[in-house]
Amino acid sequence: MLTQDILSALKGYFKDLSKNITFVLQNGEHSKRAELHDMLSQIASLSDKLELEERDMGLRSGVSFLVEANGEDTGIRFSGVPGGHEFNSLILAILHAAGSTLKLDDSIQSMVKKVGNKLDFQVYVSLSCHACPDVVQAMNQFALLNDNISTEMIDGGVYPELIEENNIQGVPTVYLNGEVFASGKVEIANIIEKLGDVAPEILQSSSDAPALPMQDITVIGGGPAGVSAAIYAARKGLKVTMVADRFGGQVKDTMGIENLISVSSTTGPKLTGSLMDHLKDYELTLKEHIRVEKIEKGAVKKLHLSSGEIVETRTIIVATGANWRKLNVPGEDENIGNGVAYCPHCDGPFYKGKDVAVIGGGNSGVEAALDLAGIVNSVTVYEFLPELKADQVLIDQLNKRENVEVVLNAATKQILAENGKVSAIEYTDRETDEVKQQNLHGIFVQIGLVPNSQVVKDVVDTTQYGEIIINEKGLTSEEGIFACGDVTTVPYKQIVVAMGEGSKAALAAFDYLIMNPIEQSESAEEAA
């Protein structure tokens, strides 16, 4: 049952619905049907524009329903009780179907509207998955934009037979017309790209969205560094655009944050929401779920976007961040935030008194083990090679820790979980080829970071590891292009550091604009 506080909030959201919304509950029997019926009945009671009907619509079972707007099928279906993280997906589906402004960028909406073939999506989710709602909500908007598209959220907990039948090992997993379309932690930008493969007509012409005027600063990336840069730039009264394929970046996947000064405790999704709220306080253009595919240098720089648009800008701030290098083994993506972690500084305190593993015997791995040893019950370091790769001074310190064990020649095979939490690691002893298992509560993957610098690899100088080389003001080797955060050579990949670097890059870009005014005639010549 929904609480009175939730019902009161929903009643406020629904007071201005412009269309009649009907939940059509499939006839039939199911152990979860009464729970779903009660939820939909409570919601429907909040507005005279909401109603619940029970009909045979050929859906999966008695715990499936579809959404109609003014008597027309929207193409949106839910199979299971959309509680947990998916409750927001249901509420947004109601609001969007009733006429509220969609969240997708205008250029993406234009592309989706061009789809000419019938596309039937199924999105398999877990109600505890914090990454799943983004995919469900995007697909729901696709369905509202184009009658050729339908989408169904399927709760794997309610339909375990489908999970087993389709051998689904992680969520979200997206099927299209009965075939796997995307699986694991998939980004909306990836879905848009894959959509172009099955519906090439969406790429046949450029976006219908009007071109932006010349921008003063364009920020690439939507993590803490990028948001900080965009806010500082917007506060100067500049024309600012942010292009972000994934707003929040790595932060969005961090479940526990206790080292952001002045915020004693928060979560990645909550901090991501706060970053968005703060960004909305300023007048700037946000192009979310879109990638920069190419950059043309010059006094006026041109950014070619995955949407087909071209953004002309005087300066660029690259804040594309980095991704933790992954093991790419079964059970890794599925358990991020539920026992699989990449930042011992952020998540270590949540494993106090527990047994954990660190994968990787380089400097970062050994440093992580030393950090964790003072918090957890025990640490086991797994190293693929016959010896640790870390500096000897770190190895000496590690050998002094009584609760740390090192396993060499260990090739991680898979990560096991029970009841939604990591329970063990399975690895192969490379000397004997014996497959072994160790029970534990958490696994910290420390095999390095991969800077997301591909888009500028031929534009600015980078290190052999792909980090963008910057000076003390964030300036790269290319005039007018700045960089900040984890994609750069700045050490200490931390949220608070990234925020400071982002603000510094924006201030430096502002100084550059003042010192390098561009004449209108020069601008027109460069843009031609």
Salt bridges, closest charged atoms under 4 A:
GLU35 OE1 - LYS32 NZ 3.44
GLU53 OE1 - ARG55 NH1 2.18
GLU54 OE1 - ARG33 NH2 2.31
GLU54 OE2 - HIS37 NE2 3.19
GLU68 OE2 - ARG55 NH2 2.67
ASP73 OD2 - ARG77 NH2 2.77
ASP105 OD2 - LYS287 NZ 3.27
ASP134 OD2 - LYS252 NZ 2.55
GLU152 OE2 - ARG60 NE 2.67
GLU187 OE2 - LYS185 NZ 3.36
GLU187 OE1 - ARG246 NE 2.81
GLU193 OE2 - ARG291 NH1 2.54
ASP216 OD1 - ARG314 NH1 3.97
ASP245 OD2 - ARG291 NE 3.19
ASP253 OD1 - HIS130 NE2 3.71
ASP253 OD2 - LYS185 NZ 3.40
ASP253 OD1 - ARG246 NH2 2.81
GLU288 OE2 - HIS289 NE2 3.84
GLU296 OE2 - HIS304 NE2 2.58
GLU309 OE2 - LYS287 NZ 3.17
ASP333 OD1 - LYS326 NZ 2.76
ASP371 OD2 - HIS345 ND1 3.16
GLU383 OE1 - LYS389 NZ 2.82
ASP429 OD2 - LYS436 NZ 3.43
GLU467 OE2 - LYS493 NZ 3.26
GLU478 OE1 - LYS297 NZ 3.83
GLU501 OE2 - LYS504 NZ 3.19
